[in-house]
């Protein structure tokens, strides 16, 4: 993008998480970072999100203008989820400025936006599509984060295939591989999971696999689980959480239930202490990218993931990470065997950690921000609209 092409960008989040993302939300965290990076490069950015308690209706944060609209806590019901998204999306229309590009991950807002004054409609597809992409065929772009999701969009909605672009999620901090190599010896024998405590994340497989690993190995390794179980934060609820705690109870205190951690520095400290990150997601049509494994890799903690295709964009088995077959008849047994193999080969684990960190550096925030800005400018060029025209 040329240094003189300044773009007016509106970013609209969904109705359930506030910005700044102090209650979590991977998509919210990513676009909060990207908005500040766009502003740092001189672009005008307006970020619309959920109004929340002590947050003012409008404020300026690091060059980004924030506008907040009354939203909701996430419900358990999928039908109610969509109804609340519709109400929130209708409310946001009253605060949208004139812009060159309007980016949103809301469900209904792309359908409601028809006025070109809001800018080229840039739909962020952050979850696996469920045959709804045809509703957005009037959008200028369907931007998603993995090759697997792009394939699914093209298969489900062929009429939208030419509008799909893969631009992955960024990591906010990229550690130098040399630093990881130097500090590797100080890491703890800890296996780490970070994410929502929800059935689709495969945590039951993780706990049972870890229990079987401990039973067959004279090992000092421990397991730390970081994330929310509350339905309002995307978790599986209290009953599910208590079932998981019952599974972990016989493990003689080897499982540390940390709870949610949204402070970035504190979360990064978990990544930097652990020697292995495990992300056993079973969400065949729910997982789009898996930001947490990439964040772990960027901190030098290699990831062991399930065999979902969305991880293939950054994990090559035995090189930049590890993979186990979650579709097998006995996935917990397979995970236990994989843990035994990995922890018995410390030299391999250290080598993969270094390569994982090197791979994650390709996803650094400045690089991904440039990819998006270049795509914005390409869209404006196609439309015959010079960047910044919305303010002329």
N, C-alpha and C positions, 0 to 999 in steps of 0.2 A: 504494500500500500504506500502511495506517495506521501511524503511528509506534509503536503498541503491539503490532503483530502480528509477533512474532519467530518465525522459522521455524528448525527443526532440519533442516539440510541435509547429506546425505551425497553426496559426489562420488566416483565410482569410475572411474579410468582403465583403459585396457587394459594388457596384460602386458609391453609392449616398451620403454616410455620411462619414466625416473624423473621424479619431481617433487621439487624444482624442475626445470624443463625444460632442464638444462644440456647435454643431448644432442639438443635440438631436439624436434620434434613440434608441429605447429600446434595440434592439438586440446588437447594437454597444456598448451601455453603459454596458450591462451585460458582454460581452466578454472582454471589456477593463478591467473591474474589475477582471474577472477570470484570464486573462493573468497575471496581476500583482500578484495575489494570487499564481498562479502556480510558478512564478519566485521567490516569497518569500520563497517557499518551496524547492527551489534549482533546479527546472527544467529549461531547456533551452527553451525559448519562442521567436518565431518570429511572429510578428503581421503585416499582410499585409492589407492595406486599401487605401482609395482614397487620391491621392495627392491633397493638398488644399493650395492655397495662401502662407501664411507665413510659413507653415510647411515644414521642410527640407525633402528631399527625403529619408533620413535615420537618425534615432536618437535612443538613448537609454533612456527609461523612466522606472525608478524603476526596472531595471533588465531585461526589455523586449526590444528586438530589433525591431524597427518599420521600415518597408519598405513600401514606398508609390508609388502607380501606378496611372497614369492619369485616372480620373473617370469623372462623369457627375452630373449635377443637375437632380433630379428626374423629368421626364416628366409626363404629364397628360395621354398620350396615353399608353395603356397597351402593344401594339405591339412594340412601340418605346422603352418602358421600357425593354422588353426582348432583343431587338437588342443591346441596350447599355450595358446590362449585358453580352451579348456574347462577345462584343468587349473588355470590361474590363477583363473578365475572361481569354480571350486569352492573354492579356497583362501580367496578373499575373503569367502565366506559366514561364516567363523569370526571375522572381525573387524568385521563390519558392526554399527553401533550401532542402537538404536531411533531413528527419525527421522520427520519429517513428509514429507520428499521424498528419494528416492534417485535421483541422476542418474548415468547411465553410458553410455559409448560402446563398452563391451565387446560382443563378439558373443554369447556364451553367457549372461552374467550375467542379462540380462532374462528369459531362459527359465527360469533356475534360481530367480529370486526369486519366491516365492509367498506368503511370510509378510507380512501387512500391517504387522507391527511395524517393518519396514524403511522404511516410508513409501510414499507414492504413487510408482509407478514412472515415471520420467521418462527416456525413451530419447532420447539425443542421436544423431541420424542425421547423421554428419559426412561420409559418402560417398554417392555415388549408389547407390540401392537396386538389389539384384539379385534381386528377387522373393522376398525373405525376410521382408518386413514383417508378413506374416500370422502369423508366429511370435510377434510382439509384440502381438497384438491385445488381450491382457489388460492391457497397460500403460495407465496413466492418460493419458500424453501421448507423442506422437512429435514431438519438436522438431527441426526442421532449419533450415538456414541460408540457403536461397535458394528463390525461387518455383519455379524449374525443378525442384528436387529434390522439393518438396512436390507438384507436379503428377505427377511420376513415381511417388511413393508412392501417391497417390490412384488413378492409372491401374492400377498393378500390384496393389494391395490395396484395392479399393473399400470393404471392410468396416472399414478403418482410417481412411478419409478424414476422419471427424469428429474424430479425435484429433490431427490434424496441425496444428502451429503453426509459422510462419516467424518465427524470431528470429535475426538474423544474428550473425556473429562481431563482436566489438568490436575497436577499435584502442586500445592502451594509452595512447598519447599523441596528442592532436589539436593540430596547429599552427594558429595563427591565419593566415588567408589574407593579412592585411596584412603579417605577418612574412615570408611566402613572397615576396610581391611585392618587398619591400625587399631580400631577399638573393638574388634570382634571378640577378643579374648575376655573382655570384661562383661560380656552378656551373660544373662542368667539362663538356667535350664528351664525356661518357661515357654509353654505353647500358648499363644494368644488368639482370641477371637474378639473382633470388634464389629458390632452391627446390631440390628434389631433382634430382640429375643422373640422370634416368630417361627411357627412351624415350617414355613417355606425356606428358612435359612439352614435347616438340617442340624440343628443343635442337639437333637436327641441322638442322631448318628454320632456326633462328635463326643458326647458324654459316654455313650456305650462303647465307642471305639477306644476312647482314652482309658476306660475302666479295663477293657480287655488287654490293652497295651501294658498297663500297670501290673495286671495279674500275671503276665508272661515275661516281664522284664524286671530285673533288679535295677530300678531306675529312680533317680532323684528328680525327674521332670515333674513339673506342676502345670496346671491349666488355669488361665485367667480369662474370664468372660466379661466383656465390657459392652454394655448396651441397655436400652430401656425395654421393659416388658409391658408397660402400660399401653392400652389400645390407643390412647390419645397421642402417643408418640410412635405409633405404627407397630407396637408390640402385639404379642398374641394373647395378652390378658393375664389376670392373676391365676386362674385355674391352670393354664398352661405352664406358667412360671413355677407354680408350686409342684407340678408334676416333674419338671426338670430338676428342681431342688431335691426331690425325693430320690431321683436317679443318682444324683451326685453325693447323697448323704453317706453311703458306705465307703466312699473313697478316702476316708481318713484325713480329711482336711486338705486334700490335694487340689481341690477346685476352689478358686477364689471368685466369688460373685461380686464384681466391682460395682455394677450398676451403670447408669449412663454417665459418660464423660464428654462434655461439649467444649470444655476449655482446650484450645488447640495445643498449648504448650504441655499441659498435663497428658493429653492423649498421645502426643509425640513421645513423651517419656516412656509410655507403655511400649510403643513400637521399638524404641531404642534399647530397651532392657531385654525384650524377648528374643529368642533365637529361632523361633518358627511361628508363622502365622497360619492359622487354619480357617478356611472359609468353605464350609461343606454345603453350600446352597443346593437345594433340590428344586428350585423354582424354574422349571423348564420353560414356562412362558411368563416369567415374572422378572427374572434377572436380565438386565440390559448390558451391564458393563462390569460392575463390581469395583467400586472405587476404593473400598477399604483394603483389598489386597494390594492395589497399586500404591496406596499411601504407605502400607507396611514396607513394600519393596523400596520405596524412595527413602525410607529410614534405615535401610540395610537389613530388614527382617524378611527373609525369603518366605514365599507363600505356598502352602499346599491347598489346592482348590479341588472342587468337584469337577466332573468332566463336562460341564456346560460349555457350549461353543463360544459364548460371549467372552470367555477368558483367553481365547486363543490369540487375541490381538496383542497380548503382552506376556503371556506365559507359555514357554516351550518346555515341556516336561524334561527334567534332568539338566536343563541349561539355565533358564531364568526363573524356574520354580518347579513345583511338583504337582502331580495330578493323581487322584484316586477315582475309581469308578463308583459313583453314587447310585448307578442303575443296576449294579450287581445284586444277586439274590441275597447276599450278606454284606451290605455296604459297611457296617460297623466293623466286621472282621477284616474287610479290605483296608479300611482306614487304620486299624490297629497294626496290621502287617506293614503298611507304608510308614507309620510312625516308627516302628521298630527298625526298619531299614534306614530311614533318614537319621535317626538319633545315634545309630551305631556307626555312622560314617561322618565324623565331624569335619574332615577335610573337604568332603563333597559339599556339606552344608555351608561351609565358609566360602567355597568357590561360587556356589549358586547365589549366595548373599551378595557377593561382589557383582556378579553379572545381573542380578535383579535390580540392583541400584543403578547400574549403567543403563539398563532398559528404561527404568522409571524416569531417568533424566530427559528422555525424549518427550515426556509428557509435562515438562515444566510449564508453569503458568504463562510466562511471556511467549513461549512458542505457540501454545494453544490459542492464546488471545490473538496473536498475529494471524493464525489460520482463520479465525472467525472474522476478524476485521477485513482480511482479504476477500472473504466470501461475501461480506456485506457490500463491499465496493463493487464486486463482480455483479451482484444483483442490481445495484443502482445503475451500473453501466448498461446492463441489459434493458433496464426500464427507460434508458435515456434520461436519467435523473442524476445530476451532479450531486455528490455528497454535500450536505449542508443546505440543500435547496429548501428544506422545510423551514429554515429560518430566514429565507430571503423575502 
